[in-house]
Amino acid sequence: MNDYVKKFPEEPSFERGKFFKGFILSDGKLGVEMDYIDMLDGHEFYQKEVESIHLYYILEGSGKANINGGIYELKTGDTVEIPINTEFAFKGKMKMIEIMNPPFNPNTHIDTRKNDL
């Protein structure tokens, strides 16, 4: 395994059925995690992270985000910034890059309620 150049994974690193597929592009060794997200329909649940910030860059597609109760239209080229302890969910068909700092930790991730977008 190369320490500097990573290859795109052949299989999803994580997925949630018909909602999305994720591919880990950077493993977090540098203190951040970078993922490619193929959002097929949106999140199944609203979520909140108690330790990590999320940055999303929309590569392709469009959709909506509900971030702390505000509804935002998303399209190719948009960047979405999600601070710590902020409830959010996406709806739509989008391909995006996600950066988390610190890397994802299942112990600090909370699914709060069903996505109603």
N, C-alpha and C positions, 0 to 999 in steps of 0.2 A: 504494500500500500504506500502510495506516495504521500509524503508529509505536506506537500505544498499545492499540488494540483489534484482536485477530486473529480471523479467522473460522475455523471448523472446516474442515479440508481436505476437498475432495470425494473425493479418492482417497487410499489409504494412502501414507504417506511411506516406509515400509519394511514388508516382510512376509517371513514364512518359511513359505510353502506352507500346509499344513493346521494349522500350529501357532499362529501369531498374526499379527495385523496391527497396525501402529503408525501413529499420526497425530501428527506434530510440532505441538504447540500453541504453543510458545515457542521461538524460534530460537537461543537461547543468547547473544544480544547482552548480556544482563545478567549473564552468568556462570553461569547455570543453564539447563537444558533441561527442558521439561515436555512429556510425551507422553501421549496416550490410547492404551491398549493394549487390544485386543480379543483376549484369550487364548482361542483356539478349542479347544485341547487341552493346551497347556503348551509349555515350551521343548523343542526337539529335543535340545539339549546343555546340560550344566552350564556355567556361565560365571563368569568372574571379571574384575573391573575393577581395574587397577593404579593408577588415578588418581581415579576417580569413586566417590562414594557414591551409592546408589540409595535412594529413598524411594518406596514404593508405597502407594496407598490403594485398597482394594477397593470399587468402586462397586456391583458387582452380581455375584452368582454365588458359587461356592465351589471349593475345591481344596486342594492340598497344596503345601508348600514343603519342600525339603531345603536347609538353610542350615548349612554346615560340618558335615554329618553328622547334624544334628538334624532330625527330621520335625515339621512344624507344620501343623495344620489351619487353613485360611483360609476366611473368610466375609465377607459384606458388612459394611462398617464397620471392618474391620481395617486397621491400618497396619503395613507391613513395612519395617524399616530394615536395609539391607545396607551394612556398612562396606567400605572399600577392602580389596582382597586377600582377599575372602571368597567361597568357592565356593558357588553357589546354582543352583537350578532350581525351576520351578513346574510343576504338573500340574493340569489342571482347566479349567473353562469360567468365565472371569471377565472383567469389564470393570473396568479400573483406570486410575488416574492414576499416572504415573511421573515423578519429579523426579530429575535427575542434576546433581551439582555436583562438578567442572566438567562442561560438556556432553559428550555422547558423542564419543569419539575412537576410530575403528576401530583405531588403532595401540596402544591400551592395553586393548583388549577381548580376552579369551582364552576360546575354547571349550575346555573341559578334557576332557570325556568325554560319552558318550551318556547321555541322561536315563533313569534306571531307576526312576523313581517309578511 
